[in-house]
């Protein structure tokens, strides 16, 4: 009994020593009852001295953190061994140590082997003996949970006496293993976050694009399974946003995980930079036990006007085309342009872009460099934070730098359906808008094709917004010059706003107290017409002089006068165009000029005169497609269903492609608005 008490005390002592040895190493205590099968010594010829006995082992085991596959153990055994041919039994108490190694085919299973030795005490009757012993064995261990395991093993033991052998045999043991740090197991996971600034303007962007990364390292001795990583900032999120999930994170493995966030729109109310509390959570299974580890992080939230210029497309998020203030400004100008029957220059998109620019001039908008974050100093940088104004802010302040003015002009264009693009050159940004013209038509219209930007078949006008006080024509000239210089240096950037919106969607921004008052509409209309007339005359001046020289030769007067009329008409100089077309038909019914006269009257809104000219053209050139198109349009504009259908039928017979292009429906609906009257082809 005294030996058994000593056995228990020593076992407890060993477990305490091992558990205190190291926090990061694996420390286990096992209780292993078993059956002892003796092999020797042999007495009386072939009789083994002992019969089958039993007992148990208490052991403490340490696996160092730097080599989990190695282990050392200290143990105490107690075995009760009956003697053959006797009513007595021998008690054996063994204490010793062993070293071993293990392999793990999977996180739950280990195959282990060990060898060691120590001292034993054998008790028989009133006598006792103490001597060394050696042992070796193997074990199959199954981890049931982080704390508990089940083992099945066998050990060979050899107990010596000076005269030879006291005992040798094999013990088969089935028992439980308890990890003293099991409750803490599975928490040796390192999270190293690297979060960038959060810009409220892009709060929806972070749902699909990371706001930073976190490095996750598994320092445990076994794999982690069903791993999920989430981010949560309670102040600005409705719930955690899952950033990544994967089936396994192997022991010793580290991974860099992108961190996503689904912010709600409350973050957009941040007008001054602030810090918010957040947390990164990792959920996983460790040996079948679900674990969660959370680390706090600080989220740096910038103000809602902040952004960096590492990607110029980000500016598109400021283009709030649906802002009521922006819509009110742009739609008023657009309606004025559409109602101006006397101006039919180039295209409706071109005229509207010009009119909006002139309206900004008349409104008193000015260019003012931001002294703290000028674009030239912040462009291309992902570290320097710039402050951009929303369009309604720029209208309210009546001033902004190049990025502010570009955002405003783009928003006004987009609000009425005109595609815009940001154009960047080193240290600068301005705007281009789509003219709605084909490349061939633009080449015929404009004096210098180098003043245009052609992208994917569309023709764009570059506009230098910072010279708003000098008018549209000057802004176009400056923008074209800057574009050509950037292209020559290979440093140009061209970013259609609608394409950029796919990545950086605009937000709904409205600020109380911001209001604008447009100048009187008659003043805006006068400024628009004056700039349009000035631009048109500048464009045609040189070509008019050339055609007038040809007229003086007296050759092909009808064709030359007709070409001169077309030149005037394309730039909205309808009175001059009418004079030239009339000169072309003075001596004969020249069909192209008659068609063009019909176009002029159609644009001017006199449908009776337009139909008369188209009819005369059809007499001079029966079945002419352009004359039929013009006559059908004039009938459509007045709601003359009979004439419209008859004319479309003739057009279908003469030119089916033109009929399906211009009149996909055979129903004439009255078009009362001047915005529906356009001419895209003039007859030469």
ABEGO torsion letter per residue (X at the ends): XAAAAAAAAAAAAAAAAAAAABAABBBBBBBBBBBBBBAOBBBGGABBABBBBBEBBBBBBBBBAABAABBBBBBBBBBBBBBBGBABBBBBBBBBBBBBBBBBABAABBBBBBBBBEBBBBBBEABBBBBBBBBBBBBBBBBABAABBBBBBBBBBBBBBAAEBABBEBBBBBBBBBBAAAAABGABBBBBBBBBBBBAAAAAAAAABBAEBBBBBBABABBBBGBBBBBBBAAABABBBBABBBABBBBGBBBBBBBBBBBBAAAAABABBBBBBBBBBBBBBBGGBBBBBBBBBBBBBBBAABBBAABAAAAAAABBAABAAAAAAAAAAAAAAAABAABABGBAAAAAAAAAAAAAAAAGBBBBBBAABBAAAABGBAABBBBBBBAAAAAAAGBEBAAAAAAAAAAAAAAAGBBBBBBBBBGBBBBBBBAGBBAAAAAAABABAAABBBBGGBBBBBBBAAAAAAEAAAAAAAAAAAAAAAAAAGABBBBBAAAAAAABBBBBBBBBGBBBBBBBAAAAAAAAAAAAAAAAAAAAAAAAAAAAAAAAAGBGAAAAAAAAAAAAAAAGBAAAAAAAAAAAAAABBBAAAAAAAAAAAAAAGBAAAAAAAAAAAAAABBGBAAAAAAAAAAAAAAGBAAAAAAAAAAAAAABAAAAAAABABABBBBBABAAABBBABBBX
